[in-house]
């Protein structure tokens, strides 16, 4: 069953977004990005406005992870250049009044492969191989990173995460374009799983809540 998707992206990645839109049915895509600040301290109201005006009838957000879409892109003249993407991901994850949480799918662009995927290493304590996937503020928006590494499995050597401990779904662009609906379905399915109850988000003051 096709899911209506919202695409969260930076304008520098517009060409890639156009290619993604071509892969999917136009009726299943919304990529009108948040373009004005909603001045309110009422989180329910802010999230409701974003959902109704920009993300209505969508159940999965595709977050395009490129060179310009990380938390640490920083401030310019007192303005946080990531404010709109942050709000879009918050509205995706927020489960409140008149707002049902959506699935969140991160599509990593080729330019970011080496920054995010660090290969693997052999752990001498558990004698297993662990994959290295970087999800810090230098590569993604915090809402995504905090909900990718969300609930670890306790082991004798370190905290290890598997798919049951992740809410966000991550995929390389080259894999995504081969079968986009597979990964969109995976992101939607997360909304029905137990891990959805552990999702984190920031409030209006940018503090983390659980």
PLY file of the C-alpha trace (Angstrom):
ply
format ascii 1.0
element vertex 210
property float x
property float y
property float z
element edge 209
property int vertex1
property int vertex2
end_header
0.00 0.00 0.00
1.53 3.37 -1.03
2.13 5.91 1.72
1.89 9.66 1.28
5.32 11.17 1.91
6.66 14.57 2.90
10.23 15.38 1.81
12.36 17.42 4.20
15.45 18.86 2.49
17.74 21.83 2.00
17.40 23.86 -1.20
20.93 22.82 -2.25
19.57 19.29 -2.78
16.58 20.29 -4.92
17.80 18.33 -7.97
17.99 15.13 -5.95
14.55 15.79 -4.50
13.18 16.19 -8.03
14.62 12.77 -8.92
13.04 11.21 -5.83
9.69 12.78 -6.72
9.93 11.29 -10.22
10.38 7.82 -8.71
7.18 8.09 -6.73
3.64 8.94 -7.71
3.19 12.74 -7.65
0.03 12.27 -5.60
2.05 10.53 -2.89
4.62 13.33 -2.48
4.58 16.65 -0.66
7.79 18.66 -0.83
6.59 22.15 -0.03
9.05 22.96 2.72
8.25 24.99 5.80
8.82 28.59 4.73
7.69 30.77 7.63
8.27 30.77 11.37
5.25 29.94 13.54
5.52 32.29 16.50
3.95 30.45 19.41
5.03 28.81 22.66
2.22 26.25 22.34
3.95 23.14 20.97
0.67 21.42 20.10
-0.36 24.48 18.07
2.98 24.76 16.24
3.01 21.08 15.32
-0.65 21.19 14.27
-0.07 24.14 11.93
2.93 22.46 10.30
1.03 19.21 9.84
-2.06 20.86 8.40
-0.34 23.40 6.14
2.64 21.42 4.90
2.30 17.74 5.79
-1.40 16.99 5.64
-2.30 13.34 4.95
1.34 12.22 5.01
2.48 9.24 7.06
6.20 9.11 6.24
8.80 11.89 6.08
11.79 11.40 3.79
14.71 13.36 5.24
17.35 14.00 2.57
20.77 13.87 4.26
23.24 15.97 2.30
26.17 18.28 3.01
23.91 21.13 4.15
21.40 19.28 6.33
23.25 18.71 9.61
22.54 20.17 13.03
25.87 22.03 13.03
25.30 24.04 9.87
25.11 26.80 12.47
23.79 30.29 12.89
23.97 33.25 10.53
23.19 36.77 11.77
21.43 35.29 14.79
19.30 32.99 12.62
19.48 29.21 12.84
19.71 28.05 9.23
18.32 24.65 10.21
15.21 25.94 12.01
12.74 24.85 9.34
14.19 21.35 8.87
14.27 20.92 12.66
10.59 21.86 12.87
9.70 19.50 10.00
11.35 16.57 11.77
9.74 17.57 15.07
6.31 17.60 13.43
7.09 14.17 11.98
7.95 12.71 15.38
5.51 14.57 17.61
2.51 12.56 18.75
0.04 14.97 20.30
-3.22 16.82 19.85
-4.52 16.37 16.28
-1.10 15.08 15.28
-0.21 11.46 14.75
3.47 10.52 14.57
4.81 9.66 11.10
7.61 7.35 10.06
11.02 8.95 9.46
13.26 7.74 6.64
16.75 9.18 6.16
18.11 8.96 2.62
21.88 9.48 2.64
23.22 11.19 -0.48
26.44 9.79 -2.01
28.43 12.86 -0.95
27.77 11.87 2.68
28.54 8.15 2.50
32.07 8.43 3.90
30.95 10.82 6.65
28.22 8.50 7.93
29.31 4.97 7.08
32.63 4.21 8.78
32.96 0.54 7.97
33.26 -1.94 10.84
35.64 -3.03 13.55
36.23 -6.24 15.44
35.46 -6.09 19.15
37.95 -8.12 21.17
35.61 -8.27 24.17
32.65 -9.95 22.48
34.55 -11.29 19.44
31.94 -9.77 17.11
32.11 -7.23 14.30
30.33 -3.91 14.89
29.31 -1.57 12.09
30.18 2.12 12.47
27.35 4.50 11.53
27.90 8.11 12.58
24.77 9.96 13.68
26.24 13.02 15.38
25.37 16.71 14.93
27.97 17.09 12.17
26.04 14.84 9.80
22.34 14.90 10.75
19.69 16.93 12.54
19.56 15.91 16.19
15.97 14.66 15.96
17.14 12.02 13.51
20.34 10.98 15.28
18.68 10.70 18.71
15.93 8.48 17.31
18.24 6.32 15.23
20.34 5.39 18.23
17.37 5.27 20.55
17.22 2.13 22.69
20.40 0.07 23.04
20.72 -3.62 23.73
22.85 -4.09 26.83
25.86 -6.30 26.23
28.97 -7.17 28.15
31.24 -5.01 25.99
29.22 -2.00 24.88
25.78 -0.67 24.05
24.72 -2.21 20.76
21.69 -1.13 18.73
19.68 -3.25 16.34
16.57 -2.53 14.29
14.31 -3.06 17.32
16.09 -0.19 19.07
15.82 2.30 16.20
12.84 4.38 15.22
14.43 6.10 12.24
15.22 4.11 9.11
18.47 4.88 7.23
19.34 4.00 3.64
21.90 4.99 1.03
20.46 6.89 -1.94
21.74 4.25 -4.39
19.82 1.53 -2.54
16.73 3.68 -2.04
16.21 4.41 -5.74
16.24 0.67 -6.53
13.19 0.01 -4.37
11.89 3.20 -2.66
8.63 1.69 -1.47
10.50 -1.00 0.49
12.16 1.61 2.70
9.08 3.85 2.90
7.11 0.84 4.13
9.82 0.08 6.72
9.61 3.65 8.05
5.82 3.51 8.26
5.91 0.13 10.02
8.00 1.70 12.80
4.99 3.82 13.80
3.19 0.61 14.77
6.08 -0.91 16.74
6.90 -0.73 20.44
9.94 1.49 19.80
7.61 4.35 18.75
6.75 4.83 22.43
10.37 5.81 23.17
10.73 8.56 20.55
12.50 11.79 21.66
11.94 15.36 20.49
12.84 18.90 21.46
10.33 21.29 22.94
10.00 24.97 22.00
13.00 25.86 24.16
15.05 23.13 22.39
15.28 20.91 25.48
14.93 17.17 25.05
11.87 15.39 26.35
10.99 11.73 26.47
0 1
1 2
2 3
3 4
4 5
5 6
6 7
7 8
8 9
9 10
10 11
11 12
12 13
13 14
14 15
15 16
16 17
17 18
18 19
19 20
20 21
21 22
22 23
23 24
24 25
25 26
26 27
27 28
28 29
29 30
30 31
31 32
32 33
33 34
34 35
35 36
36 37
37 38
38 39
39 40
40 41
41 42
42 43
43 44
44 45
45 46
46 47
47 48
48 49
49 50
50 51
51 52
52 53
53 54
54 55
55 56
56 57
57 58
58 59
59 60
60 61
61 62
62 63
63 64
64 65
65 66
66 67
67 68
68 69
69 70
70 71
71 72
72 73
73 74
74 75
75 76
76 77
77 78
78 79
79 80
80 81
81 82
82 83
83 84
84 85
85 86
86 87
87 88
88 89
89 90
90 91
91 92
92 93
93 94
94 95
95 96
96 97
97 98
98 99
99 100
100 101
101 102
102 103
103 104
104 105
105 106
106 107
107 108
108 109
109 110
110 111
111 112
112 113
113 114
114 115
115 116
116 117
117 118
118 119
119 120
120 121
121 122
122 123
123 124
124 125
125 126
126 127
127 128
128 129
129 130
130 131
131 132
132 133
133 134
134 135
135 136
136 137
137 138
138 139
139 140
140 141
141 142
142 143
143 144
144 145
145 146
146 147
147 148
148 149
149 150
150 151
151 152
152 153
153 154
154 155
155 156
156 157
157 158
158 159
159 160
160 161
161 162
162 163
163 164
164 165
165 166
166 167
167 168
168 169
169 170
170 171
171 172
172 173
173 174
174 175
175 176
176 177
177 178
178 179
179 180
180 181
181 182
182 183
183 184
184 185
185 186
186 187
187 188
188 189
189 190
190 191
191 192
192 193
193 194
194 195
195 196
196 197
197 198
198 199
199 200
200 201
201 202
202 203
203 204
204 205
205 206
206 207
207 208
208 209
